[in-house]
Amino acid sequence: MPRLHYLDNLRWMSILLLFPVHAAVVFSTGWFGYYVTSDYTFPAALWIIVSIMPWLMPLLFCGAGMSTKFALRSRTPEVYLKERVTRLLVPFLAGLVLLCPVLAYYGLKSHTGYTGSYWDAAIYFFSTITSARDPTGFTGEFNFEHLWFILYLFVISVVALGVILLGKRQTWFRLNPGRVSLPAQVLLFFPLWLMSALGPGESGYSLVAYFFMFLIGYYLFSQDAVQERLERYWSVLVAAWFLLTFCMIVFSGGILSGNLTLVDVIASPLSPLAGWVGVLALLGTGRHLMNTTNPLTAYLGAASYPVYILHQPILVAVAWYILMWAAPPAVQFVVIVVFSVLLTFACYEILRRIPIVRVLFGIADPGKKTG
């Protein structure tokens, strides 16, 4: 089956959007906690967060489910599991040891006035594995931070493989997802919203909800008939997505007035509805307009995963120093985004040239194709 280039393009575009999202969080003091925060806030930072967060991670998990469907066509379950360990578990552990202490160091400096060494901060970080009082980790205590996505994806991939294999063995388990209508696909936001109240979660959705998204990607969005239907109505979906995003921005005005919190906005049904319609719109638009490749998009596609792993500590470090610069918050925001992108890709360029390090940071071997 020919590679769906639009999935690769949507993936690297989503990863790049994390730079402005996390830079916006720096300027969201009082709305959103973070490792490094500015004394100044501005509405545009909030608008960026509520416009992008509802759909970004759901799109990545659905895309992972779709990729798994295609990967299992050419891989045995054993090979697939081995790849998940190499591509997910190893980078997760490496990032936990090498990158998360950097976040803890700047979190300590920002929130506690810490003036000690980096190594003492790293020791403190690991010493709180079983006794962390701050579950966010923003004050220097143990936390997975952005690596939660990799851990969730590893757990979901392993459990989903069992579900998939069990389903294949059951003669009664026969689905015809190609017949699922567009309104029915839109209504899937409702169980996702309900599932997000079950168990641990991140970015507005629970682990259970992300598992459901992965399975939707595997069973539903991987079907040609479903992809064609999303492409046929891509403009309608985009219009609905923009309208719902505008409603999200208006609704989030309650945060600016002090009547709501960001948690209230994310927990409302409007957030998963806007996010889910955004996923449908992007899949349809991607197939219609982005199903091509060139040297630049191929490079960005290969870089997207290691860039995700590297970007957060680099952005936090950059923000710490840029906030010392006497400049308007909007200017600081732009500089943080630009410098973080440049430094992250510079690090990627260095690391991908070191064979042993490539494995630690999920950098694909240039001689191998990834699924």
C-alpha positions as CSV (number, residue, x, y, z in Angstrom):
1,M,0.0,0.0,0.0
2,P,1.4,3.4,-0.9
3,R,2.5,5.6,2.1
4,L,0.0,8.1,3.2
5,H,2.2,11.2,3.1
6,Y,-0.5,13.4,4.5
7,L,-0.2,11.5,7.8
8,D,3.5,12.3,8.0
9,N,2.8,16.0,7.1
10,L,0.1,16.3,9.7
11,R,2.4,14.8,12.3
12,W,5.3,17.2,11.8
13,M,3.0,20.2,11.5
14,S,1.4,19.2,14.9
15,I,4.8,18.8,16.5
16,L,5.9,22.2,15.3
17,L,2.8,23.8,16.8
18,L,4.0,22.6,20.2
19,F,6.5,25.4,20.2
20,P,4.0,28.3,20.1
21,V,1.7,26.3,22.5
22,H,4.3,25.9,25.1
23,A,5.7,29.4,24.6
24,A,2.1,30.6,25.2
25,V,1.9,28.7,28.5
26,V,4.9,30.8,29.6
27,F,2.7,33.8,29.4
28,S,-0.4,32.2,31.0
29,T,0.4,32.8,34.7
30,G,-2.8,32.3,36.7
31,W,-4.4,30.2,34.0
32,F,-1.8,27.5,33.5
33,G,1.2,26.3,35.5
34,Y,4.6,25.8,33.9
35,Y,8.3,25.4,34.7
36,V,9.1,29.0,33.7
37,T,6.4,31.8,33.7
38,S,6.3,35.4,32.9
39,D,4.9,38.1,35.2
40,Y,2.9,39.3,32.2
41,T,0.0,37.6,30.4
42,F,-1.8,38.5,27.2
43,P,-5.0,37.2,25.7
44,A,-3.4,35.9,22.5
45,A,-1.5,33.3,24.6
46,L,-4.8,31.9,25.9
47,W,-6.3,31.9,22.4
48,I,-3.4,29.9,21.1
49,I,-3.8,27.3,23.9
50,V,-7.6,26.8,23.6
51,S,-7.4,26.8,19.7
52,I,-4.7,24.0,19.5
53,M,-4.8,21.9,22.6
54,P,-8.2,20.2,22.0
55,W,-7.2,18.6,18.7
56,L,-3.4,18.2,18.7
57,M,-2.9,15.1,20.9
58,P,-6.1,13.4,19.6
59,L,-4.8,13.8,16.1
60,L,-1.4,12.2,17.0
61,F,-3.1,9.2,18.8
62,C,-5.5,8.6,15.9
63,G,-2.6,8.9,13.5
64,A,-0.7,6.4,15.5
65,G,-3.6,4.0,15.3
66,M,-3.7,4.4,11.5
67,S,0.0,3.8,11.2
68,T,-0.3,0.6,13.3
69,K,-2.9,-0.7,10.9
70,F,-0.5,-0.3,8.0
71,A,2.6,-1.4,10.0
72,L,0.9,-4.8,10.9
73,R,0.3,-5.5,7.3
74,S,4.1,-6.0,6.8
75,R,5.2,-6.9,10.3
76,T,4.6,-9.8,12.6
77,P,3.2,-9.0,16.1
78,E,6.6,-9.9,17.6
79,V,8.5,-7.5,15.2
80,Y,5.9,-4.8,16.0
81,L,6.4,-5.1,19.7
82,K,10.2,-5.1,19.4
83,E,9.9,-1.9,17.4
84,R,7.6,-0.3,20.0
85,V,10.3,-1.0,22.7
86,T,13.0,0.5,20.5
87,R,11.0,3.5,19.3
88,L,9.0,4.3,22.4
89,L,10.2,2.7,25.6
90,V,14.0,3.3,25.1
91,P,13.5,7.0,24.2
92,F,11.1,7.4,27.1
93,L,13.7,6.1,29.6
94,A,16.5,8.1,28.0
95,G,14.5,11.3,28.0
96,L,13.5,10.7,31.6
97,V,17.2,10.4,32.7
98,L,18.7,13.0,30.3
99,L,16.1,15.7,29.7
100,C,13.5,15.8,32.5
101,P,16.2,16.9,35.1
102,V,16.8,20.0,32.9
103,L,13.1,20.9,33.3
104,A,13.3,20.3,37.0
105,Y,16.4,22.6,37.3
106,Y,14.7,25.5,35.7
107,G,11.5,24.8,37.5
108,L,13.4,25.0,40.8
109,K,15.1,28.3,39.8
110,S,11.8,29.8,38.6
111,H,9.5,28.8,41.5
112,T,11.8,28.5,44.5
113,G,14.7,30.9,43.8
114,Y,17.1,27.9,43.7
115,T,20.7,29.0,43.2
116,G,22.4,25.6,43.5
117,S,24.0,23.4,40.8
118,Y,22.3,21.5,38.1
119,W,23.6,18.2,39.5
120,D,22.0,18.9,42.9
121,A,18.7,19.7,41.2
122,A,18.9,16.5,39.2
123,I,19.6,14.5,42.4
124,Y,16.6,16.2,44.0
125,F,14.5,15.4,41.0
126,F,15.2,11.6,41.2
127,S,15.0,11.6,45.0
128,T,11.3,12.5,44.8
129,I,10.2,9.6,42.6
130,T,8.2,8.1,45.4
131,S,7.5,11.2,47.4
132,A,6.7,14.0,44.9
133,R,4.4,16.5,46.5
134,D,3.8,18.5,43.3
135,P,2.3,16.2,40.7
136,T,3.0,18.7,37.9
137,G,6.8,18.7,38.6
138,F,6.9,22.4,37.9
139,T,8.8,23.0,41.2
140,G,11.5,20.6,40.4
141,E,10.0,17.3,41.6
142,F,9.8,14.1,39.6
143,N,7.5,14.1,36.6
144,F,7.4,12.7,33.1
145,E,6.4,16.0,31.6
146,H,6.0,15.9,27.8
147,L,7.3,12.3,27.8
148,W,3.8,11.2,29.0
149,F,2.8,11.0,25.4
150,I,5.5,8.4,24.6
151,L,4.7,6.4,27.7
152,Y,1.0,6.5,27.0
153,L,1.6,5.5,23.4
154,F,3.8,2.6,24.4
155,V,1.2,1.2,26.9
156,I,-1.6,1.8,24.4
157,S,0.3,0.1,21.6
158,V,0.9,-3.0,23.6
159,V,-2.6,-3.3,25.0
160,A,-4.2,-2.5,21.6
161,L,-2.1,-5.2,19.9
162,G,-3.7,-7.7,22.3
163,V,-7.2,-6.4,21.4
164,I,-6.5,-6.5,17.7
165,L,-5.2,-10.0,17.8
166,L,-8.1,-11.2,19.9
167,G,-10.6,-9.5,17.5
168,K,-9.0,-11.3,14.6
169,R,-9.6,-14.7,16.3
170,Q,-13.2,-14.1,17.1
171,T,-15.5,-15.0,14.2
172,W,-18.3,-12.8,15.6
173,F,-16.1,-9.8,15.8
174,R,-16.7,-8.3,12.3
175,L,-16.8,-4.6,11.8
176,N,-17.7,-2.6,8.6
177,P,-16.3,0.8,9.6
178,G,-16.5,2.0,6.0
179,R,-20.2,2.4,6.4
180,V,-19.9,4.8,9.4
181,S,-21.6,8.0,8.3
182,L,-20.0,11.4,8.9
183,P,-22.5,12.5,11.5
184,A,-21.8,9.3,13.4
185,Q,-18.1,10.1,13.2
186,V,-18.7,13.5,14.7
187,L,-20.8,12.1,17.5
188,L,-17.8,10.0,18.6
189,F,-16.7,13.1,20.5
190,F,-19.3,12.3,23.1
191,P,-17.9,9.0,24.4
192,L,-14.5,10.6,24.3
193,W,-15.7,13.4,26.5
194,L,-17.2,10.9,29.0
195,M,-14.1,8.7,28.9
196,S,-11.9,11.7,29.8
197,A,-13.3,11.6,33.3
198,L,-12.0,8.0,33.8
199,G,-8.6,7.5,35.4
200,P,-5.3,9.4,34.8
201,G,-5.0,11.8,31.9
202,E,-3.1,14.6,30.2
203,S,-4.0,17.6,28.0
204,G,-7.7,17.3,28.7
205,Y,-8.1,13.6,27.9
206,S,-7.7,10.4,29.9
207,L,-5.5,7.4,29.1
208,V,-8.8,5.5,28.4
209,A,-9.9,8.2,25.9
210,Y,-6.5,8.1,24.1
211,F,-6.8,4.3,23.9
212,F,-10.2,4.7,22.3
213,M,-8.7,7.3,19.8
214,F,-6.0,4.9,18.9
215,L,-8.5,2.1,18.1
216,I,-10.6,4.6,16.1
217,G,-7.5,5.3,14.1
218,Y,-6.8,1.6,13.6
219,Y,-10.4,0.4,12.8
220,L,-12.1,3.5,11.3
221,F,-9.7,6.1,9.9
222,S,-7.5,3.6,8.2
223,Q,-10.4,2.6,5.9
224,D,-10.3,4.0,2.4
225,A,-14.0,4.6,2.4
226,V,-13.8,6.7,5.6
227,Q,-10.8,8.7,4.3
228,E,-12.6,9.4,1.0
229,R,-15.7,10.6,2.9
230,L,-13.6,12.9,5.1
231,E,-11.9,14.3,2.0
232,R,-15.2,14.8,0.2
233,Y,-16.5,17.0,3.0
234,W,-13.2,18.6,4.0
235,S,-14.4,22.2,3.4
236,V,-17.5,21.7,5.5
237,L,-15.5,20.2,8.3
238,V,-13.0,23.0,8.2
239,A,-15.8,25.6,8.4
240,A,-17.4,23.8,11.4
241,W,-14.0,23.5,13.1
242,F,-13.3,27.2,12.7
243,L,-16.7,28.1,14.1
244,L,-16.3,25.8,17.1
245,T,-12.8,27.2,17.7
246,F,-14.2,30.7,17.6
247,C,-16.7,29.5,20.2
248,M,-13.9,28.1,22.3
249,I,-12.1,31.5,22.2
250,V,-15.3,33.3,23.2
251,F,-15.9,30.8,26.0
252,S,-12.4,31.2,27.3
253,G,-13.1,34.8,27.8
254,G,-14.5,33.7,31.2
255,I,-10.9,32.9,32.1
256,L,-9.8,36.5,31.4
257,S,-12.6,37.8,33.5
258,G,-11.9,35.4,36.4
259,N,-15.2,33.6,36.1
260,L,-13.7,30.3,34.7
261,T,-10.5,28.4,34.9
262,L,-8.7,26.8,32.0
263,V,-9.6,23.4,33.6
264,D,-13.3,24.4,33.3
265,V,-12.9,25.2,29.7
266,I,-11.0,22.0,28.8
267,A,-13.5,19.9,30.8
268,S,-16.5,21.3,29.0
269,P,-18.1,19.3,26.1
270,L,-17.3,22.2,23.8
271,S,-13.6,21.4,24.0
272,P,-13.7,17.7,22.9
273,L,-16.3,18.6,20.2
274,A,-14.1,21.4,18.8
275,G,-11.1,19.1,19.1
276,W,-12.7,16.1,17.5
277,V,-14.2,18.1,14.6
278,G,-10.7,19.5,14.2
279,V,-9.2,16.0,13.8
280,L,-11.8,15.1,11.2
281,A,-11.2,18.3,9.3
282,L,-7.4,17.9,9.4
283,L,-7.6,14.3,8.2
284,G,-9.9,15.3,5.3
285,T,-7.9,18.4,4.4
286,G,-4.6,16.5,4.7
287,R,-5.8,13.8,2.3
288,H,-7.1,16.5,-0.1
289,L,-4.2,19.0,0.0
290,M,-1.2,17.5,1.7
291,N,-0.8,14.0,0.3
292,T,2.5,14.8,-1.3
293,T,6.2,14.7,-0.3
294,N,9.4,16.6,-1.2
295,P,12.8,16.8,0.4
296,L,11.7,19.4,3.0
297,T,8.6,17.5,4.1
298,A,10.5,14.2,4.2
299,Y,13.2,15.8,6.4
300,L,10.6,17.3,8.8
301,G,8.7,14.0,8.9
302,A,11.9,12.2,9.9
303,A,12.8,14.9,12.5
304,S,9.3,15.3,14.1
305,Y,9.6,12.5,16.7
306,P,13.1,13.4,18.1
307,V,12.1,17.1,17.9
308,Y,9.2,16.3,20.1
309,I,11.5,14.6,22.6
310,L,14.0,17.4,22.6
311,H,11.8,20.5,22.3
312,Q,10.5,21.0,25.9
313,P,13.7,21.4,27.9
314,I,15.2,23.5,25.2
315,L,12.2,25.8,25.1
316,V,12.1,26.1,28.9
317,A,15.8,27.0,29.1
318,V,15.4,29.6,26.3
319,A,12.3,31.1,28.1
320,W,14.2,31.4,31.4
321,Y,16.9,33.6,29.8
322,I,14.6,35.5,27.4
323,L,12.3,36.6,30.2
324,M,15.3,38.5,31.7
325,W,15.3,40.6,28.6
326,A,13.4,43.9,28.9
327,A,11.0,43.6,26.0
328,P,7.2,43.5,25.5
329,P,5.7,40.0,26.2
330,A,4.7,39.6,22.6
331,V,8.3,40.1,21.4
332,Q,9.6,37.7,24.1
333,F,7.0,35.1,22.9
334,V,8.2,35.3,19.3
335,V,11.9,35.2,20.3
336,I,11.3,32.2,22.5
337,V,9.5,30.3,19.7
338,V,12.2,31.2,17.0
339,F,15.2,30.4,19.2
340,S,13.7,27.2,20.5
341,V,12.9,25.9,17.0
342,L,16.5,26.8,15.8
343,L,18.2,25.2,18.8
344,T,16.1,22.1,18.8
345,F,16.8,21.4,15.1
346,A,20.5,22.2,15.7
347,C,20.5,19.6,18.5
348,Y,18.7,17.1,16.2
349,E,21.3,17.6,13.5
350,I,24.1,16.9,15.9
351,L,22.5,13.9,17.6
352,R,21.4,12.2,14.3
353,R,25.0,11.9,13.3
354,I,25.9,9.8,16.4
355,P,24.8,6.2,15.8
356,I,24.4,5.2,19.5
357,V,22.6,8.4,20.4
358,R,20.1,8.0,17.6
359,V,18.6,5.0,19.4
360,L,18.2,7.0,22.6
361,F,16.3,9.8,21.0
362,G,14.1,7.9,18.6
363,I,16.0,9.0,15.5
364,A,15.4,6.5,12.7
365,D,18.3,4.9,11.0
366,P,18.7,6.6,7.6
367,G,18.8,3.2,5.9
368,K,15.5,1.9,7.4
369,K,11.9,2.8,6.7
370,T,9.6,3.4,9.6
371,G,5.9,2.6,9.8
